[in-house]
Amino acid sequence: MIRGTGVSPTVSASVLIASLVLGKSVLIADMLPFINRFPDKPLVWNVAWKTLMYAVVALVVHYLERIYEYWKEAPGLVAANHQLWADMNWPRFWAVQILLVTLILMYCVIAERVRVIGRDKFKKMFFGPLPVRSK
């Protein structure tokens, strides 16, 4: 499918793995007892808080996965960390982080809106009136 596009299969695999890391990070962060810290304040409070928490958890999980790869070949954790920091492509790292935070922010905005107005009302607003099911 990607033949002739100039995109290598490793880039596609990297994007897939990054999306799985983000999904894993959101699931881990949702289990934290303090994730829903501002349920009675305006939505921007919970959206900002959850965006920050999800981004921090995603960053930590991504770091742990990367450090593990370096640790397999380095003599110790400190050496692996030093090698990781030396090999880091910083412009790419920050570009990915900006994109990640933007996607997390959009997710949090939609999730908080659904939480406040209710799932059924949101479905009705988004998809229109749903057909009535006969019993």
C-alpha positions as CSV (number, residue, x, y, z in Angstrom):
1,M,0.0,0.0,0.0
2,I,2.8,2.4,0.7
3,R,5.0,1.5,-2.3
4,G,5.8,4.5,-4.3
5,T,4.8,7.0,-1.6
6,G,8.3,7.5,-0.1
7,V,7.2,6.3,3.3
8,S,9.1,3.4,4.6
9,P,7.4,0.5,6.4
10,T,9.4,1.3,9.5
11,V,7.8,4.7,9.7
12,S,4.3,3.1,9.5
13,A,5.3,0.6,12.2
14,S,6.6,3.4,14.3
15,V,3.4,5.3,14.0
16,L,1.4,2.2,14.9
17,I,3.5,1.6,18.0
18,A,3.3,5.2,19.0
19,S,-0.5,5.1,18.8
20,L,-0.5,1.9,20.9
21,V,1.7,3.6,23.5
22,L,-0.7,6.6,23.7
23,G,-3.7,4.2,24.1
24,K,-1.9,2.3,26.8
25,S,-1.0,5.6,28.5
26,V,-4.6,6.8,28.5
27,L,-5.7,3.5,30.1
28,I,-3.1,3.7,32.8
29,A,-3.8,7.4,33.5
30,D,-7.6,6.7,33.7
31,M,-6.9,4.3,36.6
32,L,-5.2,7.1,38.7
33,P,-7.4,8.2,41.6
34,F,-6.9,11.9,41.0
35,I,-7.6,12.0,37.2
36,N,-11.1,13.4,37.5
37,R,-10.0,16.3,39.8
38,F,-12.3,19.1,38.8
39,P,-15.7,17.5,37.9
40,D,-17.8,20.4,39.2
41,K,-15.7,23.3,37.7
42,P,-15.9,24.6,34.1
43,L,-14.8,21.9,31.6
44,V,-11.5,23.7,30.8
45,W,-10.2,22.8,34.2
46,N,-10.7,19.0,33.7
47,V,-9.6,19.2,30.1
48,A,-6.4,21.0,31.0
49,W,-5.7,18.7,34.0
50,K,-6.4,15.5,32.0
51,T,-4.4,16.7,29.0
52,L,-1.4,17.3,31.3
53,M,-1.8,14.0,33.1
54,Y,-2.2,11.9,29.9
55,A,0.8,13.7,28.3
56,V,3.0,13.1,31.3
57,V,2.0,9.4,31.5
58,A,2.6,9.0,27.7
59,L,6.0,10.6,28.0
60,V,7.0,8.3,30.9
61,V,5.8,5.2,29.1
62,H,7.5,6.2,25.9
63,Y,10.7,6.9,27.8
64,L,10.6,3.6,29.6
65,E,10.1,1.7,26.3
66,R,13.0,3.6,24.6
67,I,15.4,3.2,27.6
68,Y,14.7,-0.5,27.7
69,E,15.9,-0.8,24.1
70,Y,19.1,1.0,24.9
71,W,19.5,-0.9,28.2
72,K,19.7,-4.2,26.4
73,E,22.9,-3.2,24.7
74,A,24.4,-0.8,27.4
75,P,26.3,-2.1,30.5
76,G,24.0,-0.3,32.8
77,L,21.0,2.0,33.2
78,V,23.0,5.2,33.5
79,A,25.0,4.4,30.3
80,A,21.8,3.5,28.5
81,N,20.2,6.8,29.6
82,H,23.3,8.7,28.4
83,Q,23.3,7.0,25.1
84,L,19.6,7.6,24.6
85,W,20.0,11.3,25.3
86,A,23.0,11.5,22.9
87,D,21.2,9.7,20.1
88,M,17.9,11.6,20.5
89,N,16.7,13.5,17.5
90,W,15.4,16.5,19.4
91,P,13.5,18.3,16.6
92,R,11.6,15.1,15.8
93,F,11.0,14.5,19.5
94,W,9.4,17.9,20.0
95,A,7.4,17.7,16.8
96,V,5.9,14.3,18.0
97,Q,5.3,15.7,21.5
98,I,3.4,18.8,20.0
99,L,1.3,16.5,17.8
100,L,0.7,14.1,20.7
101,V,-0.5,16.9,23.1
102,T,-2.7,18.3,20.4
103,L,-4.4,14.9,19.9
104,I,-4.7,14.3,23.6
105,L,-6.3,17.7,24.0
106,M,-8.9,17.0,21.4
107,Y,-9.6,13.6,23.0
108,C,-10.0,15.3,26.4
109,V,-12.4,18.0,25.0
110,I,-14.6,15.4,23.4
111,A,-14.5,13.0,26.4
112,E,-15.4,15.7,28.9
113,R,-18.2,17.0,26.7
114,V,-19.6,13.5,26.5
115,R,-19.3,13.1,30.3
116,V,-21.2,16.3,31.0
117,I,-24.0,16.0,28.4
118,G,-24.4,12.2,28.5
119,R,-23.5,9.6,25.9
120,D,-27.1,9.2,24.5
121,K,-27.5,13.0,24.0
122,F,-24.1,13.2,22.4
123,K,-24.9,10.4,20.0
124,K,-28.2,12.2,19.1
125,M,-26.4,15.5,18.6
126,F,-23.7,13.9,16.5
127,F,-25.6,11.3,14.5
128,G,-29.1,12.7,14.6
129,P,-32.2,11.0,16.0
130,L,-31.6,7.3,16.3
131,P,-34.2,4.9,15.0
132,V,-36.5,3.5,17.7
133,R,-35.9,-0.2,18.5
134,S,-38.9,-2.4,18.7
135,K,-39.1,-4.7,21.7
